[in-house]
Amino acid sequence: MAGFHVMAGGEGVLVRPNIRRIEISDVFEALQLGLSDFNRKPSHYAFLGLIYPLVGVILAIWSTGANLLPLLYPLASGFALLGPLAALGLYEVSRRQERGEDTSWRHALNVFRSPALPSIVAAGALLFALFIAWLLTAQAIYAYHLGETEPGSISSFLSGLLTTEAGGQVILWGNLAGFFFAVVVLATTVVTFPLLLDRDVGAAAAVDASIRATIANPIPVGLWGVIVAALLFVGSIPLFAGLVVVMPILGHATWHLYRKLIPPRVV
């Protein structure tokens, strides 16, 4: 049974993993390796990937049905903030493949037996907090510029957003706020969850490692963030269907990026 250790690792000691400096070519190589992992058994990974477009469609339907149109875009884009947590099973499959172990899709559930599960939950709670903060921020920006009244229809919502000066302000400040949250999530989670699956270092040490990896490699990590955002955008059209392929590839590629950023533990 996993012990309840979050700040430090399983041995009760706060360990700071070493960080490598990488090149832009390493980012593209990690993406290529992620594609290779996907191609080995795409049916298994596509099955896992169905979770993501399904949730995306549910979010869209829910927000429209509840007359929460102003939150449709923040929900859809904010869902990507939870991607590092949602891809846990894919990291596990890549980890097992790297070690020459069975990579059947059922092993993606092994994350629930990880000794680092409490730390994973703690890091996941941080992501959820950022997700909620993003939704509240987006709602506040919309209300400040366009008022508290919910739009009566999709057409009136789009008209107010796209044809008025206030709507332009919502788009401008909303995207700036979204960029800020995306940068925070990228910096704090680029290696957090793969590291916790690989080593039980504790949530604090994993987040610290992600921040240090980002500071040491601002251009490669920033490029990785742009690639992720672009592929998620493409995969969301139409109706999030492309995420069936995009999310598994990105999940596997994230594992390989982690391997490049964090050197193996010396035993």
Backbone as JSON, one array per atom type, in Angstrom:
{
  "sequence": "MAGFHVMAGGEGVLVRPNIRRIEISDVFEALQLGLSDFNRKPSHYAFLGLIYPLVGVILAIWSTGANLLPLLYPLASGFALLGPLAALGLYEVSRRQERGEDTSWRHALNVFRSPALPSIVAAGALLFALFIAWLLTAQAIYAYHLGETEPGSISSFLSGLLTTEAGGQVILWGNLAGFFFAVVVLATTVVTFPLLLDRDVGAAAAVDASIRATIANPIPVGLWGVIVAALLFVGSIPLFAGLVVVMPILGHATWHLYRKLIPPRVV",
  "N": [[0.84, -1.2, 0.0], [0.5, 2.22, -0.82], [2.4, 4.65, 0.84], [1.56, 7.6, 2.71], [3.04, 10.05, 1.49], [3.96, 13.12, 0.45], [5.27, 15.62, 0.28], [7.94, 14.82, 0.44], [9.91, 12.03, -0.8], [9.45, 8.4, -1.01], [11.32, 7.54, 0.81], [11.32, 9.44, 2.68], [12.91, 11.64, 2.3], [13.74, 14.72, 0.83], [14.45, 14.85, -2.42], [16.26, 16.22, -5.1], [16.1, 15.8, -8.36], [18.59, 15.64, -10.97], [18.97, 17.92, -13.74], [18.9, 17.95, -17.25], [20.3, 19.82, -19.97], [18.73, 20.42, -23.0], [18.29, 20.24, -26.61], [16.56, 21.85, -29.36], [16.19, 19.92, -31.29], [15.9, 17.65, -29.74], [13.33, 17.86, -28.78], [11.75, 17.45, -31.06], [12.57, 14.88, -31.61], [11.58, 13.51, -29.38], [8.86, 13.78, -29.92], [8.7, 12.3, -32.26], [9.39, 9.77, -31.27], [7.21, 9.38, -29.61], [5.21, 9.12, -31.53], [6.09, 6.77, -32.7], [5.72, 4.96, -30.59], [2.94, 5.02, -30.47], [2.31, 3.95, -32.98], [3.08, 1.32, -32.72], [1.13, -0.19, -31.34], [-1.53, 0.86, -32.15], [-4.32, 0.45, -31.83], [-4.74, -0.16, -29.15], [-3.95, 2.23, -27.93], [-5.53, 4.13, -29.13], [-7.93, 3.35, -28.05], [-7.59, 4.13, -25.39], [-7.35, 6.82, -25.9], [-9.92, 7.57, -26.61], [-11.19, 8.48, -24.4], [-10.61, 11.19, -24.1], [-11.7, 12.83, -26.34], [-14.37, 12.17, -25.83], [-14.93, 13.22, -23.29], [-14.49, 15.89, -23.95], [-16.59, 16.45, -25.77], [-18.77, 16.02, -24.09], [-18.37, 18.11, -22.27], [-18.83, 20.28, -23.98], [-21.52, 19.9, -24.76], [-22.76, 19.99, -22.28], [-22.2, 22.61, -21.37], [-23.51, 24.15, -23.3], [-26.17, 23.27, -23.08], [-26.74, 24.1, -20.53], [-26.93, 26.74, -20.77], [-24.54, 28.1, -20.64], [-22.85, 29.38, -22.42], [-20.75, 31.36, -22.52], [-18.73, 30.04, -21.17], [-17.97, 27.97, -22.77], [-15.72, 27.98, -24.56], [-13.6, 28.52, -22.65], [-13.89, 26.13, -21.14], [-13.35, 24.12, -23.04], [-10.72, 24.78, -23.89], [-9.49, 24.91, -21.41], [-9.63, 22.3, -20.61], [-7.43, 21.16, -21.72], [-5.51, 21.9, -19.91], [-5.62, 19.96, -18.02], [-4.5, 17.86, -19.25], [-1.81, 16.77, -18.71], [-2.3, 15.23, -16.41], [-4.37, 13.57, -17.26], [-3.07, 11.94, -19.05], [-1.72, 9.98, -17.71], [-1.94, 7.14, -17.83], [-0.9, 6.64, -20.35], [1.76, 7.41, -20.08], [2.56, 5.37, -18.41], [2.3, 3.12, -20.06], [4.26, 3.67, -22.01], [6.48, 3.66, -20.34], [6.57, 0.97, -19.55], [6.97, -0.22, -22.01], [9.49, 0.73, -22.65], [10.97, -0.69, -20.83], [10.73, -3.24, -21.77], [8.5, -4.7, -21.04], [5.17, -6.15, -20.75], [2.81, -4.45, -22.7], [0.05, -4.25, -22.78], [-3.18, -2.67, -22.9], [-4.48, -2.76, -20.45], [-2.57, -2.43, -18.53], [-2.27, 0.23, -18.23], [-3.75, 0.97, -16.1], [-2.17, 0.48, -13.97], [-1.18, 2.66, -12.7], [-2.73, 3.26, -10.55], [-1.8, 1.66, -8.61], [0.6, 2.6, -7.98], [3.39, 3.4, -5.89], [3.71, 6.08, -5.56], [1.25, 7.24, -5.59], [-0.2, 8.95, -3.71], [1.29, 11.34, -4.01], [0.89, 11.83, -6.71], [-1.84, 12.31, -6.7], [-1.84, 14.66, -5.18], [-0.4, 16.43, -6.88], [-2.17, 16.35, -8.99], [-4.35, 17.61, -7.82], [-3.39, 20.2, -7.69], [-3.38, 20.85, -10.4], [-6.15, 20.75, -10.94], [-6.98, 22.86, -9.34], [-5.8, 25.01, -10.68], [-7.21, 24.8, -13.05], [-9.85, 25.4, -12.25], [-9.4, 28.0, -11.35], [-8.77, 29.21, -13.78], [-11.25, 29.01, -15.14], [-12.85, 30.65, -13.49], [-11.53, 33.06, -13.81], [-11.86, 33.5, -16.57], [-14.65, 33.73, -16.68], [-15.0, 36.02, -15.13], [-13.74, 37.95, -16.7], [-15.4, 37.96, -18.95], [-17.85, 38.76, -17.8], [-17.19, 41.3, -16.85], [-16.79, 42.82, -19.17], [-18.99, 42.26, -20.89], [-21.18, 41.96, -19.31], [-23.35, 40.43, -16.8], [-25.54, 39.03, -17.71], [-26.74, 36.1, -19.23], [-26.25, 35.02, -22.61], [-28.95, 34.77, -24.95], [-28.98, 33.03, -27.11], [-26.93, 31.07, -29.39], [-26.28, 32.59, -31.64], [-26.67, 35.27, -30.78], [-24.77, 35.34, -28.79], [-22.35, 34.96, -30.24], [-22.5, 37.2, -31.88], [-22.3, 39.34, -30.05], [-19.77, 38.84, -29.14], [-18.05, 38.91, -31.36], [-18.57, 41.18, -32.87], [-18.54, 43.52, -31.45], [-16.88, 46.14, -29.57], [-16.47, 45.58, -26.89], [-16.64, 42.81, -26.94], [-14.32, 42.25, -28.37], [-12.43, 42.99, -26.47], [-12.89, 41.04, -24.57], [-12.0, 38.77, -25.95], [-9.3, 39.45, -26.33], [-8.23, 39.86, -23.64], [-9.03, 37.5, -22.49], [-7.6, 35.54, -23.94], [-5.01, 36.3, -23.28], [-5.02, 35.8, -20.53], [-5.49, 33.05, -20.62], [-3.14, 32.22, -21.86], [-1.3, 32.81, -19.84], [-2.09, 30.98, -17.8], [-1.61, 28.61, -19.17], [1.17, 28.68, -19.47], [1.98, 28.53, -16.8], [1.01, 25.97, -16.1], [2.47, 24.38, -17.9], [5.12, 24.88, -17.05], [5.08, 23.85, -14.46], [4.41, 21.18, -14.72], [5.71, 19.8, -16.75], [7.47, 17.64, -16.48], [6.47, 16.47, -14.23], [4.44, 14.37, -13.7], [5.34, 12.08, -15.24], [7.8, 11.76, -13.91], [7.0, 11.15, -11.29], [5.78, 8.68, -11.71], [7.97, 7.24, -12.46], [9.85, 7.55, -10.41], [9.52, 7.65, -6.94], [9.46, 10.44, -5.78], [8.07, 12.4, -4.47], [5.56, 14.96, -4.49], [6.29, 17.69, -4.24], [9.03, 17.71, -4.9], [8.85, 16.8, -7.52], [7.36, 18.79, -8.88], [9.11, 20.9, -8.44], [11.28, 19.96, -9.95], [10.21, 20.11, -12.5], [9.88, 22.88, -12.83], [12.55, 23.71, -12.65], [13.58, 22.37, -14.86], [12.25, 23.7, -16.9], [13.23, 26.33, -16.59], [15.92, 25.88, -17.13], [15.78, 25.1, -19.75], [14.37, 26.99, -21.54], [13.66, 27.62, -24.25], [13.42, 25.06, -25.7], [11.42, 23.82, -24.05], [9.41, 25.73, -24.21], [8.89, 25.57, -26.96], [7.9, 22.98, -27.01], [5.51, 23.39, -25.62], [4.16, 25.02, -27.47], [3.88, 23.21, -29.61], [2.25, 21.26, -28.42], [-0.08, 22.79, -27.9], [-0.81, 23.51, -30.52], [-1.28, 21.0, -31.74], [-3.33, 20.02, -30.14], [-5.3, 21.87, -30.74], [-5.73, 21.38, -33.49], [-6.53, 18.71, -33.25], [-8.95, 19.03, -32.03], [-10.8, 19.62, -33.92], [-12.96, 18.15, -36.2], [-15.33, 18.41, -33.5], [-13.69, 17.39, -31.47], [-12.71, 14.96, -32.34], [-10.21, 14.32, -33.44], [-8.57, 14.11, -31.27], [-8.44, 11.53, -30.48], [-6.26, 10.41, -31.69], [-4.28, 12.37, -31.39], [-3.93, 12.89, -28.57], [-2.94, 10.39, -27.42], [-0.44, 10.24, -28.82], [0.85, 12.6, -27.96], [0.92, 12.04, -25.23], [2.66, 9.81, -25.05], [4.91, 10.97, -26.2], [5.5, 12.88, -24.29], [6.5, 11.34, -22.22], [8.96, 10.52, -23.35], [10.16, 13.0, -23.66], [10.49, 13.65, -21.01], [12.42, 11.73, -20.32], [14.59, 12.78, -21.65], [14.99, 15.19, -20.38], [15.4, 14.62, -17.67], [17.97, 12.9, -16.2], [18.68, 9.34, -15.85], [18.2, 7.69, -12.69], [20.91, 7.2, -10.5], [21.9, 4.19, -9.28]],
  "CA": [[0.0, 0.0, 0.0], [1.29, 3.45, -0.92], [2.44, 5.47, 2.03], [1.12, 8.98, 2.47], [4.16, 10.97, 1.47], [3.7, 14.04, -0.66], [6.33, 16.62, 0.18], [9.19, 14.11, 0.19], [9.72, 10.73, -1.46], [9.13, 7.24, -0.2], [12.31, 7.37, 1.87], [11.19, 10.56, 3.61], [13.96, 12.62, 2.03], [13.47, 15.56, -0.33], [15.52, 14.66, -3.41], [16.11, 17.08, -6.28], [16.74, 15.14, -9.51], [19.39, 16.47, -11.85], [18.3, 18.38, -14.95], [19.73, 18.06, -18.44], [20.01, 20.83, -20.99], [18.42, 19.74, -24.25], [18.22, 21.06, -27.8], [15.28, 21.82, -30.06], [16.11, 18.63, -31.97], [15.43, 16.65, -28.77], [11.87, 17.99, -28.7], [11.17, 16.77, -32.22], [12.85, 13.45, -31.47], [10.6, 13.0, -28.42], [7.59, 13.68, -30.63], [8.82, 11.17, -33.18], [9.34, 8.56, -30.46], [5.82, 9.23, -29.19], [4.49, 8.59, -32.69], [6.5, 5.37, -32.85], [5.01, 4.21, -29.55], [1.54, 4.92, -30.89], [2.21, 3.09, -34.16], [3.32, -0.08, -32.4], [-0.17, -0.8, -31.04], [-2.46, 2.0, -32.17], [-5.67, 0.12, -31.37], [-4.77, -0.03, -27.7], [-3.8, 3.61, -27.53], [-6.73, 4.84, -29.57], [-8.96, 3.03, -27.06], [-7.38, 5.03, -24.27], [-7.57, 8.18, -26.35], [-11.34, 7.86, -26.73], [-11.61, 9.18, -23.19], [-10.43, 12.63, -24.21], [-12.76, 13.47, -27.13], [-15.66, 11.94, -25.2], [-15.08, 14.24, -22.25], [-14.59, 17.18, -24.6], [-17.94, 16.6, -26.3], [-19.66, 16.15, -22.93], [-18.23, 19.48, -21.76], [-19.47, 21.2, -24.92], [-22.97, 19.72, -24.66], [-23.2, 20.44, -20.95], [-22.17, 24.07, -21.25], [-24.54, 24.7, -24.17], [-27.47, 22.95, -22.51], [-26.94, 24.83, -19.28], [-26.89, 28.15, -21.13], [-23.26, 28.62, -20.17], [-22.06, 29.57, -23.63], [-19.48, 32.07, -22.3], [-17.71, 29.15, -20.63], [-17.7, 26.87, -23.69], [-14.32, 28.04, -24.98], [-12.72, 28.25, -21.5], [-13.94, 24.72, -20.77], [-12.66, 23.32, -24.05], [-9.29, 25.06, -23.83], [-9.01, 24.58, -20.07], [-9.5, 20.85, -20.5], [-6.04, 20.84, -22.06], [-4.69, 22.08, -18.72], [-5.65, 18.71, -17.27], [-3.89, 16.83, -20.07], [-0.71, 16.04, -18.08], [-2.85, 14.26, -15.48], [-5.18, 12.61, -18.01], [-2.21, 11.07, -19.84], [-0.95, 9.11, -16.82], [-1.92, 5.77, -18.33], [-0.04, 6.58, -21.52], [3.13, 7.41, -19.56], [2.83, 4.04, -17.87], [2.49, 2.2, -21.18], [5.59, 3.96, -22.57], [7.48, 3.21, -19.36], [6.66, -0.48, -19.63], [7.55, -0.55, -23.31], [10.91, 1.04, -22.52], [11.58, -1.75, -20.02], [10.5, -4.52, -22.41], [7.42, -5.4, -20.35], [3.89, -6.23, -21.45], [2.22, -3.12, -22.87], [-1.4, -4.32, -23.0], [-3.81, -1.45, -22.41], [-4.91, -2.87, -19.05], [-1.49, -2.0, -17.65], [-2.39, 1.67, -17.98], [-4.37, 1.13, -14.79], [-1.18, 0.24, -12.92], [-0.87, 3.91, -12.0], [-3.49, 3.28, -9.3], [-1.04, 0.87, -7.64], [1.92, 3.2, -7.85], [3.7, 3.88, -4.53], [3.68, 7.54, -5.57], [-0.12, 7.66, -5.83], [-0.57, 10.17, -2.95], [1.94, 12.49, -4.63], [0.2, 12.05, -7.98], [-3.11, 12.95, -6.35], [-1.54, 16.04, -4.75], [-0.07, 17.2, -8.08], [-3.41, 16.47, -9.74], [-5.17, 18.63, -7.16], [-2.85, 21.48, -8.13], [-3.89, 21.08, -11.76], [-7.58, 21.06, -10.85], [-7.1, 24.21, -8.78], [-5.49, 25.93, -11.77], [-8.33, 24.7, -14.0], [-10.96, 26.18, -11.68], [-8.99, 29.41, -11.36], [-8.89, 29.67, -15.16], [-12.67, 29.19, -15.43], [-13.33, 31.83, -12.76], [-10.93, 34.23, -14.44], [-12.53, 33.7, -17.86], [-16.0, 34.21, -16.41], [-14.9, 37.4, -14.63], [-13.41, 38.8, -17.85], [-16.62, 38.07, -19.77], [-18.85, 39.54, -17.06], [-16.74, 42.7, -16.75], [-16.92, 43.51, -20.45], [-20.27, 42.03, -21.56], [-22.26, 41.88, -18.35], [-23.66, 39.16, -16.14], [-26.67, 38.36, -18.37], [-26.38, 35.03, -20.14], [-26.79, 35.21, -23.96], [-30.14, 33.97, -25.19], [-28.76, 32.04, -28.17], [-25.57, 31.02, -29.9], [-26.09, 33.7, -32.57], [-26.5, 36.51, -30.02], [-23.48, 35.23, -28.1], [-21.28, 35.2, -31.21], [-22.61, 38.58, -32.33], [-21.74, 40.21, -29.01], [-18.34, 38.56, -28.96], [-17.26, 39.16, -32.56], [-18.9, 42.42, -33.58], [-18.53, 44.68, -30.55], [-15.59, 46.46, -28.96], [-16.38, 44.84, -25.62], [-16.33, 41.43, -27.28], [-12.9, 42.21, -28.71], [-11.68, 43.04, -25.21], [-13.01, 39.71, -23.96], [-11.11, 37.87, -26.69], [-7.92, 39.83, -26.04], [-7.82, 39.58, -22.26], [-9.24, 36.08, -22.23], [-6.49, 34.78, -24.48], [-3.82, 36.6, -22.49], [-5.14, 35.05, -19.28], [-5.31, 31.65, -20.95], [-1.71, 32.01, -22.1], [-0.64, 32.8, -18.53], [-2.36, 29.71, -17.13], [-0.94, 27.54, -19.92], [2.6, 28.73, -19.13], [2.13, 28.03, -15.43], [0.83, 24.51, -16.12], [3.61, 23.79, -18.6], [6.33, 24.97, -16.22], [4.97, 23.06, -13.23], [4.05, 19.78, -14.95], [6.31, 19.22, -17.96], [8.0, 16.31, -16.14], [5.99, 16.09, -12.9], [3.76, 13.09, -13.61], [6.25, 10.99, -15.61], [8.8, 11.59, -12.86], [6.38, 10.47, -10.15], [5.6, 7.28, -12.06], [9.29, 6.62, -12.58], [10.52, 7.6, -9.11], [8.64, 8.15, -5.89], [10.25, 11.53, -5.19], [7.2, 13.33, -3.79], [4.98, 15.97, -5.38], [7.06, 18.93, -4.19], [10.27, 17.53, -5.67], [8.51, 16.64, -8.94], [7.01, 20.12, -9.39], [10.37, 21.64, -8.44], [12.07, 19.49, -11.08], [9.59, 20.65, -13.72], [10.2, 24.31, -12.91], [13.97, 23.83, -12.95], [13.78, 21.92, -16.25], [11.76, 24.78, -17.76], [14.17, 27.45, -16.5], [17.17, 25.48, -17.78], [15.53, 24.86, -21.17], [13.18, 27.78, -21.86], [13.26, 27.54, -25.66], [12.86, 23.74, -26.02], [10.16, 23.59, -23.33], [8.42, 26.62, -24.81], [8.52, 24.97, -28.24], [7.04, 21.84, -26.7], [4.2, 23.93, -25.29], [3.53, 25.46, -28.73], [3.51, 22.01, -30.35], [1.1, 20.66, -27.74], [-1.24, 23.65, -28.13], [-1.19, 23.43, -31.93], [-1.84, 19.68, -32.03], [-4.61, 19.92, -29.46], [-6.25, 22.68, -31.51], [-6.05, 20.61, -34.7], [-7.25, 17.51, -32.85], [-10.29, 19.37, -31.55], [-11.66, 19.91, -35.06], [-14.23, 18.63, -35.63], [-15.93, 17.74, -32.34], [-12.66, 16.75, -30.65], [-12.46, 13.6, -32.81], [-8.79, 14.11, -33.68], [-7.85, 13.85, -30.02], [-8.26, 10.08, -30.37], [-4.89, 10.14, -32.12], [-3.35, 13.39, -30.89], [-3.64, 12.75, -27.15], [-1.98, 9.3, -27.16], [0.89, 10.58, -29.32], [1.43, 13.58, -27.05], [1.19, 11.39, -23.96], [3.88, 9.02, -25.19], [6.03, 11.89, -26.46], [5.84, 13.53, -23.01], [7.37, 10.42, -21.5], [10.29, 10.57, -23.95], [10.73, 14.31, -23.33], [10.93, 13.52, -19.62], [13.67, 10.97, -20.33], [15.66, 13.65, -22.13], [15.19, 16.28, -19.43], [15.83, 14.1, -16.37], [18.83, 11.73, -16.37], [18.29, 8.19, -15.03], [18.69, 7.66, -11.31], [22.1, 6.37, -10.28], [21.61, 3.23, -8.2]],
  "C": [[0.88, 1.25, 0.0], [1.23, 4.23, 0.39], [2.04, 6.89, 1.7], [2.32, 9.91, 2.61], [4.01, 11.83, 0.22], [4.86, 15.02, -0.82], [7.67, 15.97, -0.15], [8.87, 12.75, -0.42], [9.44, 9.62, -0.48], [10.09, 7.02, 0.94], [12.28, 8.53, 2.86], [12.23, 11.65, 3.43], [13.58, 13.41, 0.78], [14.67, 15.5, -1.28], [15.24, 15.56, -4.61], [16.84, 16.43, -7.45], [17.54, 16.14, -10.35], [18.61, 16.81, -13.11], [19.31, 18.43, -16.09], [19.35, 19.3, -19.24], [19.8, 20.11, -22.31], [18.35, 20.76, -25.38], [16.82, 20.97, -28.41], [15.1, 20.48, -30.77], [15.6, 17.53, -31.05], [13.91, 16.68, -28.65], [11.22, 17.24, -29.85], [11.44, 15.27, -32.18], [11.88, 12.81, -30.49], [9.25, 12.83, -29.08], [7.59, 12.5, -31.59], [8.74, 9.84, -32.42], [7.93, 8.31, -29.95], [4.97, 8.66, -30.31], [4.83, 7.12, -32.91], [5.81, 4.48, -31.82], [3.56, 3.99, -29.94], [1.38, 3.92, -32.03], [2.4, 1.61, -33.84], [2.02, -0.82, -32.1], [-1.23, 0.29, -31.0], [-3.85, 1.68, -31.66], [-5.78, 0.27, -29.86], [-4.77, 1.44, -27.29], [-4.99, 4.45, -27.97], [-7.88, 4.58, -28.6], [-8.84, 3.95, -25.85], [-7.71, 6.47, -24.67], [-9.03, 8.54, -26.51], [-11.86, 8.62, -25.52], [-11.62, 10.69, -23.42], [-11.47, 13.31, -25.1], [-14.14, 13.29, -26.52], [-15.91, 12.99, -24.13], [-15.23, 15.62, -22.87], [-15.99, 17.44, -25.13], [-18.94, 16.78, -25.16], [-19.59, 17.57, -22.36], [-18.95, 20.47, -22.66], [-20.98, 21.13, -24.81], [-23.49, 20.27, -23.34], [-23.26, 21.97, -20.88], [-23.23, 24.71, -22.12], [-25.92, 24.49, -23.57], [-27.77, 23.74, -21.26], [-26.9, 26.33, -19.5], [-25.63, 28.82, -20.56], [-22.32, 28.82, -21.35], [-20.76, 30.34, -23.39], [-18.36, 31.17, -21.77], [-17.35, 28.01, -21.59], [-16.23, 26.85, -24.11], [-13.37, 27.84, -23.79], [-12.73, 26.79, -21.06], [-13.14, 23.87, -21.74], [-11.15, 23.52, -23.99], [-8.72, 24.68, -22.47], [-8.88, 23.09, -19.85], [-8.08, 20.41, -20.81], [-5.11, 21.02, -20.87], [-4.61, 20.81, -17.9], [-4.97, 17.57, -18.03], [-2.75, 16.08, -19.42], [-1.19, 14.98, -17.09], [-3.61, 13.17, -16.24], [-4.33, 11.6, -18.77], [-1.4, 10.09, -18.98], [-0.83, 7.68, -17.35], [-0.99, 5.61, -19.51], [1.43, 6.63, -21.1], [3.5, 6.0, -19.09], [3.08, 3.03, -18.98], [3.87, 2.42, -21.81], [6.7, 3.49, -21.63], [7.67, 1.7, -19.44], [7.29, -0.92, -20.95], [9.06, -0.34, -23.3], [11.64, -0.08, -21.79], [11.37, -3.14, -20.6], [9.42, -5.34, -21.75], [6.14, -5.4, -21.19], [3.25, -4.85, -21.51], [0.73, -3.19, -23.21], [-2.06, -3.13, -22.31], [-4.21, -1.52, -20.94], [-3.82, -2.41, -18.08], [-1.49, -0.49, -17.43], [-2.99, 1.94, -16.61], [-3.4, 0.89, -13.64], [-0.85, 1.51, -12.14], [-1.6, 3.96, -10.66], [-2.82, 2.43, -8.22], [0.36, 1.43, -7.42], [2.18, 3.63, -6.4], [3.66, 5.4, -4.42], [2.26, 8.07, -5.74], [-0.53, 8.89, -5.0], [0.05, 11.43, -3.55], [1.29, 12.84, -5.96], [-1.13, 12.75, -7.73], [-2.89, 14.41, -5.96], [-1.22, 16.92, -5.96], [-1.31, 17.38, -8.95], [-4.33, 17.52, -9.14], [-4.69, 20.03, -7.53], [-3.36, 21.83, -9.52], [-5.37, 21.46, -11.74], [-7.8, 22.46, -10.3], [-6.81, 25.26, -9.85], [-6.61, 25.96, -12.81], [-9.51, 25.54, -13.52], [-10.63, 27.66, -11.68], [-9.11, 30.0, -12.76], [-10.36, 29.92, -15.51], [-13.22, 30.44, -14.75], [-12.78, 33.11, -13.38], [-11.63, 34.55, -15.76], [-13.94, 34.25, -17.67], [-15.98, 35.66, -15.94], [-14.59, 38.36, -15.78], [-14.64, 39.02, -18.71], [-17.64, 38.98, -19.09], [-18.46, 41.02, -17.0], [-17.0, 43.47, -18.04], [-18.31, 43.39, -21.08], [-21.44, 41.85, -20.6], [-22.54, 40.49, -17.83], [-24.76, 38.37, -16.85], [-26.19, 37.31, -19.35], [-26.97, 35.3, -21.52], [-27.97, 34.28, -24.2], [-29.97, 32.89, -26.22], [-27.31, 32.07, -28.6], [-25.3, 32.22, -30.8], [-25.88, 35.02, -31.83], [-25.18, 36.51, -29.26], [-22.33, 35.57, -29.04], [-21.3, 36.64, -31.71], [-21.98, 39.53, -31.33], [-20.24, 40.05, -28.88], [-17.51, 39.05, -30.14], [-17.5, 40.51, -33.21], [-18.91, 43.66, -32.69], [-17.13, 44.9, -29.98], [-15.39, 45.7, -27.66], [-16.04, 43.38, -25.88], [-14.86, 41.27, -27.66], [-12.01, 42.23, -27.48], [-11.73, 41.69, -24.49], [-12.04, 38.74, -24.63], [-9.65, 38.16, -26.35], [-7.49, 39.4, -24.65], [-8.03, 38.11, -21.89], [-8.09, 35.23, -22.74], [-5.19, 35.06, -23.74], [-3.84, 35.84, -21.16], [-4.93, 33.56, -19.53], [-3.86, 31.31, -21.2], [-0.95, 31.94, -20.78], [-0.86, 31.45, -17.83], [-1.66, 28.56, -17.85], [0.55, 27.5, -19.6], [2.84, 28.18, -17.74], [2.01, 26.51, -15.4], [2.01, 23.83, -16.79], [4.84, 23.76, -17.7], [6.27, 24.05, -15.01], [4.71, 21.58, -13.47], [4.76, 19.12, -16.11], [6.93, 17.85, -17.69], [7.4, 15.75, -14.86], [5.42, 14.67, -12.86], [4.61, 11.92, -14.12], [7.3, 10.7, -14.54], [8.22, 10.82, -11.68], [6.12, 9.0, -10.46], [6.93, 6.54, -12.07], [10.0, 6.52, -11.24], [9.57, 8.22, -8.09], [9.36, 9.26, -5.13], [9.4, 12.51, -4.38], [6.75, 14.45, -4.73], [5.82, 17.25, -5.4], [8.32, 18.83, -5.02], [9.98, 17.43, -7.16], [8.16, 17.98, -9.57], [8.28, 20.99, -9.46], [11.24, 21.25, -9.63], [11.52, 20.04, -12.39], [9.95, 22.12, -13.91], [11.67, 24.5, -13.27], [14.27, 23.4, -14.38], [13.34, 23.0, -17.23], [12.72, 25.96, -17.76], [15.48, 27.14, -17.24], [17.01, 25.33, -19.3], [14.33, 25.66, -21.66], [12.72, 27.66, -23.31], [12.73, 26.16, -26.03], [11.53, 23.47, -25.32], [9.06, 24.49, -23.88], [7.96, 26.09, -26.16], [7.6, 23.78, -28.03], [5.62, 22.32, -26.37], [3.45, 24.38, -26.53], [3.05, 24.25, -29.54], [2.27, 21.36, -29.74], [-0.16, 21.47, -28.03], [-1.74, 23.52, -29.57], [-1.86, 22.09, -32.25], [-3.19, 19.48, -31.34], [-5.69, 20.71, -30.2], [-6.69, 21.93, -32.76], [-6.9, 19.39, -34.35], [-8.66, 17.78, -32.38], [-11.28, 19.64, -32.67], [-11.79, 18.65, -35.91], [-14.64, 17.81, -34.42], [-14.92, 16.91, -31.56], [-12.25, 15.36, -31.14], [-10.98, 13.32, -33.0], [-7.99, 13.82, -32.43], [-7.66, 12.36, -29.78], [-6.84, 9.69, -30.74], [-3.9, 11.1, -31.46], [-2.96, 13.16, -29.43], [-2.71, 11.58, -26.85], [-0.57, 9.63, -27.64], [1.58, 11.56, -28.38], [1.77, 12.95, -25.7], [2.48, 10.59, -24.0], [5.09, 9.93, -25.4], [6.46, 12.59, -25.17], [6.75, 12.64, -22.18], [8.8, 10.51, -22.04], [10.96, 11.93, -23.71], [11.24, 14.3, -21.89], [12.28, 12.79, -19.55], [14.85, 11.84, -20.78], [15.98, 14.75, -21.11], [15.77, 15.81, -18.09], [16.71, 12.86, -16.57], [18.39, 10.59, -15.47], [18.91, 8.27, -13.63], [19.91, 6.75, -11.2], [21.84, 5.49, -9.07], [22.9, 2.93, -7.44]]
}
